[in-house]
Amino acid sequence: MTTAVVCAAFDTAGDEQVERLRRLVEREGLRVRRAHRPHLTLAAARVADPAAVVTRAGEIAARHAPFTLTSTGLASFEAGVLFVAITATDALQALQHDAHTTLAGHWPPAFGARSEPDGWLAHCTLATRVPPPALRRLTARPVEGFRLTVDALAVIAVGGQGDIAHLPLGG
């Protein structure tokens, strides 16, 4: 079994903004996550064949139009995860709900309650296993907000390198 993840992917300008923050984190001596494109995880499932998730993700992408989000700075989870905080919009919440519902209708969810629409938090992970002093220092640092355009869905297989699919939004 593989964990296949459906993610909101950004346009080139959004990817570049996230990369700017990754470099800031690296200057602090921390290792950033670059195995996959910058993204917002929407839903994940345990599957035998990730290609089946690509098919469903294509259906989801066709139902949604591109939209713009705003970052609000850096934030963290207690588990040592540093992320770009995002202001959720109706369009983003609708996309996440659709991805969660569609995948859960076919496969067991992979990330538990964190993927449930009521418990989901929009965030773009920058680094994991960050020591608490570094988390406090980085999240206290003022970071100018920026706009991110979600223009596609990406499908990622956990443990793999890069996307297994990039599906433009079309609604």
C-alpha positions as CSV (number, residue, x, y, z in Angstrom):
1,M,0.0,0.0,0.0
2,T,1.1,3.6,-0.8
3,T,-0.1,6.9,0.7
4,A,-1.2,9.1,-2.2
5,V,-1.7,12.8,-1.4
6,V,-3.8,15.3,-3.3
7,C,-2.4,18.8,-2.9
8,A,-3.2,22.3,-4.0
9,A,-0.3,23.5,-6.2
10,F,0.7,27.1,-6.7
11,D,1.6,29.0,-9.9
12,T,5.2,29.8,-10.6
13,A,5.1,33.1,-8.6
14,G,3.7,31.3,-5.6
15,D,6.4,28.6,-5.8
16,E,9.0,31.4,-5.9
17,Q,7.6,33.1,-2.8
18,V,7.7,29.8,-0.9
19,E,11.3,29.2,-2.1
20,R,12.3,32.6,-0.7
21,L,11.1,31.5,2.7
22,R,12.9,28.1,2.3
23,R,16.1,30.0,1.8
24,L,15.4,32.1,5.0
25,V,15.0,28.9,6.9
26,E,18.2,27.5,5.5
27,R,20.1,30.6,6.6
28,E,19.0,29.6,10.1
29,G,20.9,26.3,9.7
30,L,17.8,24.2,9.2
31,R,17.1,21.6,6.6
32,V,14.0,22.4,4.5
33,R,11.7,20.0,2.7
34,R,12.2,20.0,-1.1
35,A,11.2,16.4,-2.0
36,H,8.0,17.9,-3.4
37,R,6.7,21.1,-4.9
38,P,5.4,23.7,-2.4
39,H,1.8,22.7,-1.7
40,L,-1.2,22.6,0.6
41,T,-2.1,19.0,1.5
42,L,-5.8,18.6,0.9
43,A,-6.4,14.9,1.4
44,A,-4.6,11.6,1.5
45,A,-5.5,7.9,1.0
46,R,-3.9,4.5,1.5
47,V,-4.1,2.9,-2.0
48,A,-2.7,-0.1,-3.9
49,D,-2.4,1.9,-7.1
50,P,-1.7,5.7,-6.9
51,A,-2.8,6.1,-10.6
52,A,-6.4,5.6,-9.4
53,V,-6.0,8.7,-7.2
54,V,-4.7,10.6,-10.2
55,T,-7.9,9.8,-12.0
56,R,-10.0,11.1,-9.1
57,A,-7.9,14.1,-8.7
58,G,-8.4,15.0,-12.3
59,E,-12.2,14.9,-11.7
60,I,-11.8,17.2,-8.7
61,A,-9.5,19.6,-10.6
62,A,-12.1,19.9,-13.4
63,R,-14.7,21.1,-10.8
64,H,-12.7,24.0,-9.5
65,A,-11.4,27.3,-10.9
66,P,-8.0,28.8,-10.0
67,F,-8.1,31.1,-7.0
68,T,-5.8,33.3,-4.9
69,L,-4.8,33.0,-1.3
70,T,-2.8,35.2,1.1
71,S,0.0,34.1,3.4
72,T,0.0,35.5,6.9
73,G,3.5,34.6,8.0
74,L,5.3,31.7,9.6
75,A,3.7,29.4,12.2
76,S,4.4,26.1,13.7
77,F,2.9,22.9,15.1
78,E,4.1,21.6,18.5
79,A,5.7,18.6,16.8
80,G,8.5,20.8,15.3
81,V,6.9,21.6,12.0
82,L,7.5,25.1,10.6
83,F,5.0,26.3,7.9
84,V,3.7,29.2,5.9
85,A,0.3,30.1,7.4
86,I,-2.4,30.7,4.9
87,T,-5.8,32.5,5.2
88,A,-8.4,29.9,4.2
89,T,-11.0,31.1,1.7
90,D,-14.3,29.7,0.7
91,A,-12.7,28.4,-2.5
92,L,-9.9,26.7,-0.7
93,Q,-12.3,25.1,1.9
94,A,-14.5,23.9,-1.0
95,L,-11.5,22.3,-2.8
96,Q,-10.3,20.6,0.4
97,H,-13.8,19.3,1.2
98,D,-14.2,18.0,-2.3
99,A,-10.8,16.3,-2.2
100,H,-11.4,14.7,1.2
101,T,-14.9,13.5,0.3
102,T,-13.9,12.1,-3.0
103,L,-10.9,10.2,-1.7
104,A,-12.7,9.0,1.4
105,G,-15.5,7.7,-0.8
106,H,-13.0,5.2,-2.4
107,W,-10.1,4.6,0.0
108,P,-9.3,4.8,3.7
109,P,-8.0,8.2,4.7
110,A,-4.3,8.3,5.5
111,F,-3.9,11.2,7.9
112,G,-6.9,10.7,10.2
113,A,-8.7,13.7,11.8
114,R,-6.1,16.2,10.5
115,S,-7.6,15.7,7.0
116,E,-11.3,16.0,8.1
117,P,-12.7,19.3,6.8
118,D,-13.5,20.5,10.3
119,G,-10.0,19.7,11.6
120,W,-8.0,20.7,8.6
121,L,-5.6,23.7,8.7
122,A,-4.3,25.3,5.5
123,H,-0.5,25.4,5.7
124,C,2.5,24.9,3.5
125,T,5.2,23.0,5.3
126,L,8.7,24.4,5.2
127,A,10.7,22.3,7.6
128,T,10.1,19.4,10.1
129,R,12.0,18.4,13.2
130,V,12.8,22.0,14.0
131,P,14.0,22.5,17.6
132,P,11.7,24.6,19.8
133,P,14.2,27.5,20.1
134,A,14.4,27.8,16.3
135,L,10.6,27.6,16.0
136,R,10.1,30.4,18.5
137,R,12.8,32.5,16.7
138,L,11.4,32.0,13.2
139,T,7.7,32.4,14.1
140,A,8.5,35.6,15.9
141,R,10.2,37.0,12.8
142,P,8.0,39.4,10.8
143,V,7.4,38.0,7.4
144,E,5.6,40.1,4.8
145,G,2.5,38.4,3.5
146,F,2.2,37.5,-0.1
147,R,-0.4,36.2,-2.6
148,L,-0.4,32.6,-3.8
149,T,-2.5,31.5,-6.8
150,V,-3.7,27.9,-6.6
151,D,-3.9,26.8,-10.2
152,A,-3.6,23.0,-10.1
153,L,-3.8,19.9,-8.1
154,A,-0.7,17.8,-7.6
155,V,-0.7,14.1,-6.6
156,I,2.2,13.0,-4.5
157,A,3.2,9.4,-3.5
158,V,4.7,9.6,0.0
159,G,8.3,8.4,-0.1
160,G,8.6,9.2,-3.8
161,Q,10.3,12.2,-5.4
162,G,8.2,14.9,-7.0
163,D,4.7,14.8,-8.3
164,I,3.2,11.8,-10.0
165,A,0.6,14.2,-11.5
166,H,0.0,17.9,-12.0
167,L,-3.6,18.6,-13.0
168,P,-4.6,22.2,-13.9
169,L,-7.8,23.5,-12.2
170,G,-10.4,24.0,-14.8
171,G,-13.8,24.9,-13.3
